[in-house]
Amino acid sequence: MDHHLTILALNAGLLLLAYLVIYPGFRVRNLGQMIVIDIGLTGFALFVAWWLYGGQGLSFSLILFDTNWAVFLIVTMLAMEWALFSNYCKRHGIEMFPDPARPSGDD
């Protein structure tokens, strides 16, 4: 499998796991919980990609420029996740940009 497709498949698999299993299963309903889980999943993806491609000097194309595996993984993960993230937030009433002046009601 092409190294681009391997990372894209890894990203897609982890995002499906997050949005179909982890978030609904743990009933994640606030931005803080989502961020912590996303950092963990992205860290896991970076570890797997490092294990596969670290030190190999492969070039990954992001259409406008070439980069290394880590930048490719992070940029494509963000691009793939944005639609899922915004849809999940809307569906569950999670404010993506909460107003700090307004009380959250979590007290």
PyMOL commands that set and color helices and strands:
alter all, ss='L'
color gray80, all
select helices_A, chain A and resi 3-25+31-53+69-92
alter helices_A, ss='H'
color red, helices_A
select strands_A, chain A and resi 60-61+66-67
alter strands_A, ss='S'
color yellow, strands_A
deselect
rebuild
show_as cartoon
